[in-house]
Amino acid sequence: MAEASAVEKVLQGRAFLECPRWHRGRLWVSDLYTGEVLSLTGPDDVRVEARLDGQPSGLGWLPDGRLLIVSMVDQRVLVRRRDDDPESLDVHADLSALATGKLNDMTVDGDGHAFVSTFGMEFRARAHVDSAVLIHVAPDGAARVAADDLLFPNGSVILTAGDGARTFVVAESMGNRLTAFDLDADGRLSGRRVWAAFGPEVPRTSVREAMAAAQVAPDGICAGADGTIWVADALHGRVIQVAEGGAILAEKAFPTGVFACAVGGADGDTLYACAAESSSESKRKVTREASLLRVAL
């Protein structure tokens, strides 16, 4: 099923890239271990959009255009005051009282409602797989738990139907599945259900055993055509296009591990993938081997 598309390296020599977003004609991405948020159109046009002491992760934008950045370790969501100053960062929301472990990815809707996933545990091979929460951050920065008992919630996406109904879908990296909720105008989630299951429940005894039993480790995700979702499979060096129910419609194979994805390009015809040999923090912190790859859709 894997499609033999030419893979192009758009950016290289980075620590570990995560949470790519296509915004205003540019690909935006966080580099966790250099503390930078970048935007680019290609190898010769790369800008540092934000610089912080912590680890940036999920990205999004408020309705007035200000950039939101997840700061993983200190459990905050930051907001950039000025587009021309990468260090003009304020605290938009302090999530330390709600978070289960480090913060992870984030999706922000058009009204400024943000949804931030959390680890729930230390991501180590022998660690027990504990459940985690998803946190809702209102446009004014007020925060509450939106959903709990999620198994390493990671990337998320909002799908909008023809009648305007919205579905929020989050990847459970340790759950072998994508989980969906109905999303209302106030940012409240209801109607929890499995959107796509890739196999049976996996054991929670350890991260290593959960990964060994999983058919897919859904990491970063993004919306595809016709209500589908592209899923970066952290186990198998691929990004798969998934329909509701779990059918895999297409697959893009990569020569290395891929951990997040975004659809972009002027015509929405390009798939970007954040690539590295592994997601090991101890290895990625001290190397500059990560890259941003792209293939045509």
LOKOLZA-424049 format. One line per 8 residues: number of its first residue (from 1); their letters; for each residue x, y, z of C-alpha. Coordinates in Angstrom, 2 decimals, decimal comma. Layout:
<sites>
NUM = A = X:Y:Z ~ ... $
</sites>
This chain:
<sites>
1 = MAEASAVE = 0,00:0,00:0,00 ~ 2,95:2,35:0,55 ~ 3,24:4,93:-2,22 ~ 6,65:5,44:-3,81 ~ 6,74:9,23:-3,77 ~ 10,03:11,11:-3,87 ~ 10,99:12,31:-0,40 ~ 12,60:15,75:-0,25 $
9 = KVLQGRAF = 14,60:17,01:2,72 ~ 13,43:20,57:3,42 ~ 15,33:21,20:6,65 ~ 18,13:19,30:8,34 ~ 20,65:19,57:11,17 ~ 17,99:20,03:13,85 ~ 17,59:18,42:17,30 ~ 13,99:17,10:17,26 $
17 = LECPRWHR = 11,20:18,69:15,27 ~ 7,57:18,48:16,36 ~ 4,07:19,87:15,81 ~ 4,29:21,19:12,21 ~ 1,59:23,62:11,08 ~ 0,90:25,23:7,71 ~ 0,05:28,89:8,36 ~ 0,16:32,00:6,19 $
25 = GRLWVSDL = 1,99:30,28:3,37 ~ 4,75:28,89:5,60 ~ 5,46:25,68:7,47 ~ 5,86:26,34:11,20 ~ 7,54:23,81:13,48 ~ 9,00:23,49:17,00 ~ 12,51:22,23:17,72 ~ 12,20:20,84:21,23 $
33 = YTGEVLSL = 15,84:20,79:22,31 ~ 17,04:24,07:20,81 ~ 14,08:25,99:22,27 ~ 13,15:27,47:18,89 ~ 9,98:27,81:16,85 ~ 10,79:28,09:13,15 ~ 8,88:28,95:10,01 ~ 10,05:28,25:6,47 $
41 = TGPDDVRV = 9,15:27,88:2,86 ~ 12,28:25,93:1,95 ~ 15,92:25,33:2,89 ~ 16,92:28,89:2,00 ~ 14,07:30,65:3,77 ~ 14,05:29,75:7,49 ~ 13,06:32,20:10,23 ~ 13,27:31,90:14,01 $
49 = EARLDGQP = 9,77:32,92:15,13 ~ 10,20:32,35:18,87 ~ 12,97:31,48:21,27 ~ 12,35:30,20:24,81 ~ 14,31:28,67:27,65 ~ 12,06:25,62:27,83 ~ 10,94:23,06:25,24 ~ 8,41:24,33:22,69 $
57 = SGLGWLPD = 5,86:21,88:21,35 ~ 2,29:22,49:20,15 ~ 1,58:25,63:18,11 ~ -1,55:27,61:17,26 ~ -2,91:31,11:16,78 ~ -5,42:33,34:18,53 ~ -8,06:35,08:16,39 ~ -6,00:38,30:16,45 $
65 = GRLLIVSM = -3,03:36,45:14,93 ~ -0,85:36,08:18,01 ~ 1,16:32,88:18,19 ~ 0,52:30,38:21,01 ~ 3,29:27,98:22,03 ~ 3,19:25,04:24,41 ~ 6,15:25,10:26,82 ~ 6,30:21,43:27,75 $
73 = VDQRVLVR = 8,37:21,11:30,90 ~ 7,16:24,17:32,83 ~ 3,55:23,33:31,86 ~ 2,58:26,68:30,38 ~ 1,09:28,01:27,18 ~ 2,95:31,11:26,01 ~ 1,79:33,88:23,70 ~ 4,05:35,98:21,47 $
81 = RRDDDPES = 3,32:39,69:21,75 ~ 5,10:40,84:18,60 ~ 5,72:39,09:15,30 ~ 9,12:40,75:14,92 ~ 10,46:39,78:18,35 ~ 11,09:36,05:18,95 ~ 11,54:36,63:22,68 ~ 8,43:38,74:23,32 $
89 = LDVHADLS = 6,68:35,91:25,15 ~ 4,10:36,15:27,93 ~ 2,23:33,45:29,83 ~ -1,18:32,85:28,28 ~ -2,09:30,01:30,66 ~ -0,32:28,23:33,53 ~ -1,46:24,60:33,42 ~ 0,72:23,23:36,23 $
97 = ALATGKLN = -2,26:22,67:38,56 ~ -4,06:20,52:35,96 ~ -1,38:18,79:33,91 ~ -0,51:15,13:34,28 ~ 3,20:15,25:33,49 ~ 4,72:17,24:30,67 ~ 2,54:19,10:28,21 ~ 2,47:17,70:24,69 $
105 = DMTVDGDG = 0,74:18,85:21,50 ~ -1,98:21,49:21,00 ~ -4,79:22,36:18,61 ~ -6,38:25,82:18,55 ~ -9,70:26,52:16,82 ~ -10,66:29,68:14,96 ~ -12,15:31,26:18,09 ~ -9,01:30,73:20,16 $
113 = HAFVSTFG = -10,07:27,67:22,15 ~ -6,94:25,59:22,70 ~ -6,69:21,91:23,57 ~ -3,42:20,76:25,13 ~ -2,48:17,11:25,58 ~ -0,30:15,82:28,42 ~ 2,06:12,87:28,89 ~ 0,58:11,31:32,03 $
121 = MEFRARAH = 3,89:9,59:32,83 ~ 7,61:9,61:32,22 ~ 8,13:8,44:28,65 ~ 10,65:5,67:29,34 ~ 10,73:2,07:28,13 ~ 10,06:0,55:31,55 ~ 7,55:3,16:32,72 ~ 4,00:2,04:33,49 $
129 = VDSAVLIH = 1,43:3,47:31,06 ~ -0,65:5,82:33,21 ~ -3,63:7,76:31,91 ~ -3,47:11,47:31,18 ~ -5,72:14,48:30,75 ~ -6,52:16,81:27,87 ~ -6,74:20,44:28,95 ~ -8,98:23,13:27,44 $
137 = VAPDGAAR = -7,64:26,69:27,48 ~ -10,23:29,37:26,76 ~ -9,33:32,41:24,62 ~ -8,83:34,44:27,82 ~ -6,42:31,85:29,26 ~ -8,81:30,19:31,72 ~ -8,10:26,45:31,86 ~ -9,96:23,27:32,83 $
145 = VAADDLLF = -9,72:19,54:32,20 ~ -11,63:18,73:29,01 ~ -11,18:14,93:29,06 ~ -9,36:12,36:31,18 ~ -8,32:8,69:31,11 ~ -6,44:9,09:27,83 ~ -3,41:6,94:27,04 ~ -0,65:9,38:26,14 $
153 = PNGSVILT = -2,83:11,88:24,22 ~ -0,75:13,42:21,49 ~ -1,61:15,19:18,24 ~ -5,18:16,32:17,63 ~ -7,32:17,79:14,88 ~ -10,75:19,38:14,43 ~ -12,89:18,05:11,60 ~ -15,83:20,15:10,39 $
161 = AGDGARTF = -18,79:18,56:8,60 ~ -20,82:20,17:5,86 ~ -23,51:21,19:8,36 ~ -20,91:22,90:10,56 ~ -20,80:20,18:13,21 ~ -17,28:19,80:14,61 ~ -15,50:16,66:15,74 ~ -12,37:16,83:17,87 $
169 = VVAESMGN = -10,06:13,85:17,35 ~ -6,99:13,09:19,47 ~ -4,33:10,42:18,96 ~ -3,75:8,09:21,91 ~ -0,18:7,01:21,25 ~ -0,29:4,28:23,90 ~ -3,87:3,32:23,09 ~ -3,48:2,06:19,51 $
177 = RLTAFDLD = -6,34:4,36:18,48 ~ -7,77:7,78:17,64 ~ -10,51:9,02:19,99 ~ -13,24:11,49:19,00 ~ -15,55:13,94:20,77 ~ -18,27:16,32:19,63 ~ -16,99:19,90:20,01 ~ -19,36:22,78:20,75 $
185 = ADGRLSGR = -18,87:26,52:20,29 ~ -17,76:26,98:23,92 ~ -14,95:24,43:23,59 ~ -16,75:21,66:25,48 ~ -16,29:18,03:24,49 ~ -18,98:15,35:24,64 ~ -19,95:12,05:23,01 ~ -16,63:10,32:23,50 $
193 = RVWAAFGP = -16,03:7,44:21,09 ~ -13,33:5,55:19,22 ~ -12,82:7,20:15,82 ~ -10,31:4,64:14,56 ~ -8,88:1,55:16,27 ~ -5,77:-0,08:14,84 ~ -6,03:-3,25:16,86 ~ -7,01:-4,57:20,31 $
201 = EVPRTSVR = -6,21:-2,87:23,59 ~ -2,50:-2,94:24,40 ~ -1,04:-3,69:27,85 ~ -0,34:-0,86:30,26 ~ 2,44:-2,74:32,06 ~ 5,19:-0,71:30,40 ~ 5,83:1,60:27,47 ~ 8,03:-1,05:25,87 $
209 = EAMAAAQV = 5,33:-3,74:26,06 ~ 2,60:-1,37:24,88 ~ 4,65:-0,41:21,83 ~ 5,50:-4,03:21,08 ~ 1,80:-4,92:21,02 ~ 0,57:-1,91:19,03 ~ -0,08:-2,05:15,29 ~ 0,21:1,76:15,02 $
217 = APDGICAG = 1,63:4,33:17,43 ~ -0,36:7,42:16,38 ~ 1,77:10,47:17,18 ~ 1,21:13,79:15,39 ~ -1,87:13,97:13,14 ~ -3,43:16,39:10,67 ~ -6,60:16,66:8,62 ~ -6,70:15,08:5,18 $
225 = ADGTIWVA = -9,22:15,27:2,35 ~ -12,85:14,18:2,69 ~ -12,88:13,89:6,47 ~ -9,82:11,66:6,66 ~ -6,83:12,06:8,97 ~ -3,11:11,68:8,22 ~ -1,37:9,90:11,10 ~ 2,36:9,81:11,78 $
233 = DALHGRVI = 3,05:6,23:12,87 ~ 5,98:6,48:15,26 ~ 6,63:2,75:15,03 ~ 6,98:2,15:11,32 ~ 8,51:5,18:9,55 ~ 5,32:6,09:7,73 ~ 2,40:8,47:7,60 ~ -0,96:6,82:6,91 $
241 = QVAEGGAI = -4,24:8,29:5,71 ~ -7,05:6,92:7,86 ~ -10,83:6,99:7,44 ~ -13,27:6,96:10,33 ~ -13,51:3,37:11,47 ~ -9,81:2,69:10,98 ~ -9,43:1,82:7,29 ~ -5,99:2,81:5,98 $
249 = LAEKAFPT = -6,53:4,47:2,59 ~ -2,98:5,49:1,72 ~ 0,53:5,31:3,12 ~ 3,63:7,43:2,63 ~ 6,84:5,63:3,60 ~ 9,93:7,45:4,85 ~ 13,56:6,32:5,26 ~ 13,61:7,09:8,98 $
257 = GVFACAVG = 11,24:7,49:11,93 ~ 8,51:10,11:11,55 ~ 6,69:11,61:14,52 ~ 4,41:14,40:13,27 ~ 2,87:15,58:10,01 ~ 1,13:18,49:8,31 ~ -0,57:19,04:4,99 ~ 0,53:22,27:3,32 $
265 = GADGDTLY = 1,74:23,89:0,15 ~ -0,05:26,57:-1,86 ~ -2,57:24,03:-3,12 ~ -2,61:21,74:-0,07 ~ -0,83:19,09:-2,09 ~ 2,24:18,49:0,08 ~ 2,67:16,28:3,13 ~ 5,36:17,36:5,60 $
273 = ACAAESSS = 6,84:14,97:8,17 ~ 9,09:15,57:11,18 ~ 11,80:12,91:11,02 ~ 14,51:11,50:13,28 ~ 16,14:8,17:14,01 ~ 14,17:7,94:17,26 ~ 12,29:10,06:19,77 ~ 14,78:9,32:22,56 $
281 = ESKRKVTR = 15,30:12,53:24,53 ~ 18,78:11,55:25,69 ~ 19,92:11,00:22,09 ~ 18,14:13,90:20,41 ~ 19,29:16,50:22,94 ~ 22,93:15,98:22,03 ~ 22,62:15,39:18,28 ~ 21,56:17,52:15,32 $
289 = EASLLRVA = 20,32:14,78:13,01 ~ 16,59:15,53:12,83 ~ 15,02:16,81:9,62 ~ 11,81:18,02:8,03 ~ 10,78:15,96:4,99 ~ 8,08:16,44:2,38 ~ 6,35:14,39:-0,30 ~ 3,72:15,23:-2,87 $
297 = L = 0,16:14,07:-2,27 $
</sites>
